[in-house]
Every structure is written in structure tokens, then in C-alpha cells.
């Protein structure tokens, strides 16, 4: 039986969404009558259909959503139960836009179409992400070019916004540098008015990413190897430190080596605004257990070895102790102090390293007995130490 289209639409308006969708799939005629209503229903209810179409790069579906009433000129607030909420932000509110999703999945043709349809190239999601931030992070250079040519700036907060803090600001070039996206960084510097300033402002992120080719490129384009990141917050100015601090903290030994070759300064590299202020790069490497980084730093600055050994033993970093002992001078008094610490803390592997460095093994077992370190005593006995040998004079004083 052939029902009039008007009657079919009246029936559809009274059905649930799931039944409505099923009805549209019964045959070709019903699909032709109801399909537009399905799109309009989605626009009115969850609003997530166009974002899913943008994710898949399905331009015909996106075009249909726009033709049937979706407004591409501004972001929208989707239904709280929407399954498509990748860019929702708690603090910034719930905002979505298909341009964000077309960018996220690298669909440059769809990005161009949405911009031509009136989408703002700097549309911000609920979590403040912009299309340029997303494209720069993922290295989608064609999309970055398209958005820039459409007038996009892409910063998380526009200048003048009360939340704008220069060195905490997420910008396209910082996202690209942190993602190690050299081609995007090259392009963004090429279209900037001040290449030297821009190269410096993303230098810390490049060091954190550990991309040595990118580091070299930025230095060749004017970035200063000891550039310091600053942030002004009210009346206070905080220092983030220099690039070598970020390279050490993120465990990039080759980046550390390159920065030192370019003349990076080790002392004072950690900023006053960092939680690690008050320590040194070498001590930071010891605390984090970064052996390869530490080896490189010691070539340029081998001061404070006793303090570094104390830190390594306290943290139980056997491999770090081994690195430090290789650079350590033969000082019986210092070895005595470090052996006491290792025994008290129960670090058997470190005790072995100190014995190999020259500490008397019988003296070690008597120190272990004196400190009630049963674990160390058993370990040394298993290793063949003979407790019947004469007690060294220094250890004998413990039992007097």
C-alpha cells in the first residue's frame, strides 16, 4: 500500500528516534521521505551527527546537515548524553564544532569546505582547544596552512583575555614544537613577523620534545640557547628556566648533549618558578634515575660528587651510583660515609659497588652487624666474605 508522504511524516513525528530511524530503513521510498527529518531530528536533539560525519570525512553528510539547518558559524552545546564529546571541557563549558573534528582526523578538504561555509577558523571548544592547536600538534601542515590563510591565530586565549599568561599560553607553534613537528614549525616561523622571537618562544617546548633536528633549526633561526621562559602573574614574575632544564627533566640525553655543545649553561638553568628550584641539573638527573643524562652532565661539570652519591644512595638508584663511582676519586673517608648509608638503607647492590670501588669487605660486614642489617650480613656471607678475618681498626672502634 502506498501512503501519502504527508501521512508518513505525521506518523514519523509521533515515533521515538530509534523507531523513526528503523522506519526510514524499511524501503527506498520511506528513506527518501524521512531521511531529511532524521538529520533535522539529530540537529535538534544531540547535535553529534555532524561531528561524526566530520570525523569520518564524509562531506555529503556534512553538506546535508548544513543545508538542513546546522549553523556552522558558531560552536554548539551538545546533549549531555551525547556519545561524541571529545572536546567537551568542564571549566570552559560544553562546546563542540565539526571543524574541530575534521581537523583532528586530518580531513583538509572538509576543513576548507567548513571554512567556506562560514566556520570561524579560531572556533574554541569547551576545553579551549582551537583547530590550529590541534593541527599543529598532529603535524597536519596542509590544514595549518588552510587555517592560517583563513585568518586563524589559534591561541588558546586571545591576547587581552584575563586568562592570557604569555608563557603558559598554548600557541600553535608551541604545540608543534612540543609534538616535534618540524615542518609545521618551519611554516609558522616563515609566516611570522619576528622569526627570532617566535623561534625563542617555542624553544623550551622543542627541548622538552627532544627533537635535535628541531633544536638545531631553531638555533639557526635565532633562538638563544639560554633563553629563559618567564610568566607574569599579577605583580609577580616567575622564571621557568632554560631549555637544558626541560631536556634533562624529560630524559633526552642527545638533546642535552647538543645544547651543551651550543653553549648551554648548566648552573642556574632551573627557574625560580619551577617546583625543582633549589636543586641542580645533576642532582635532578640523579633523583629521577637518568643515567645517560647524568653521564653527559658530568663531562661538563663533575662538582659535588659526594652530594650526588648521597642522593643516589638515598633513592636506591644502583645504576646511578655506578655512574658516579666511575667519576669518583678514591677517598676512603667518603667511601666510609657512603657505605654506612648504603648499609643502613639495606641497599645490597650498592654495597657491592662500594666494595668493588675499594671498600674493605670485612669492614662492611661488621658495619652491617653493628647496624642490625641482617639482609646485608646474609648477602655478604653468600658472596663469600669471611667474618673470621681480623676486624679492621676503623670498624673495631664500633665494638669497644
GIZIFEN-V911300 format. One record per backbone hydrogen bond with DSSP energy under -0.5 kcal/mol. NH is the residue of the N-H (numbers start at 0). CO is the residue of the C=O. Records with the same first field share a line. If there is no record, write none. Layout:
NH=CO + CO
This chain:
2=0
7=3
8=4
9=5
10=6
11=7
12=8
13=9 + 10
14=11
19=15
20=16
21=17
22=18
23=19
24=20 + 21
25=22
30=26
31=27
32=28
33=29
34=30
37=33
38=34
39=35
40=36
41=37
42=38
43=39
44=40
46=41
51=47
52=48
53=49
54=50
55=51
56=52 + 53
57=52
58=56
61=57
62=58
63=59
64=60
65=61
66=62
67=63
68=65
69=64
71=69
73=70
75=95
77=75
78=45
81=78
84=82
87=84
88=92
92=88
94=92
95=75
99=96
100=96
101=97
102=98
103=99
104=100
105=102
106=101
107=105
110=106
111=107
112=108
113=109
114=110
115=111
116=112
117=114
118=113
122=119
124=128
125=86 + 94
126=86
127=124
130=122
133=129
134=130
135=131
136=132
137=133
138=134 + 135
139=134
140=138
143=139
144=140
145=141
146=142
147=143
148=144
149=145
150=147
151=146
155=169
160=157
163=160
164=162
167=164
168=164 + 165
170=168
174=170
175=171
176=172
177=173
178=174
179=176
180=175
181=179
184=180
185=181
186=182
187=183
188=184
189=185
190=186
191=188
197=193
198=194
199=195
200=196
201=197
202=199
205=201
206=202
207=203
208=204
209=205
210=205
211=209
214=210
215=211
216=212
217=213
218=214
219=215
220=216
221=218
222=217
226=223
228=240
229=227
230=237
232=230 + 235
235=232
237=230
239=228 + 237
240=228
241=268
244=241
245=241
246=242
247=243
248=244
249=245
250=247
251=246
255=251
256=252
257=253
258=254
259=255
260=256
261=257
262=259
263=258
268=265
270=239 + 268
272=238
273=270
276=273
278=275
283=279
284=280
285=281
286=282
287=283
288=284 + 285
289=284
290=288
293=289
294=290
295=291
296=292
297=293
298=294 + 295
299=295 + 296
300=296
307=303
308=304
309=305
310=306
311=307
312=308
313=309
314=310
315=312
316=311
317=315
320=316
321=317
322=318
323=319
324=320
325=321
326=322 + 323
327=323 + 324
330=328
331=329
334=330
335=331
336=332
337=333
338=334
339=335
340=336
341=337
342=338
343=339
344=340
345=341 + 342
346=341
347=345
350=346
351=347
352=348
353=349
354=350
355=351
356=352
357=353 + 354
358=353
363=359
364=360
365=361
366=362
367=363
368=364
369=365
370=366
371=368
372=367
373=371
376=372
377=373
378=374
379=375
380=376
381=377
382=378
383=380
384=379
386=384
388=385
395=391
396=392
397=394
398=395
399=396
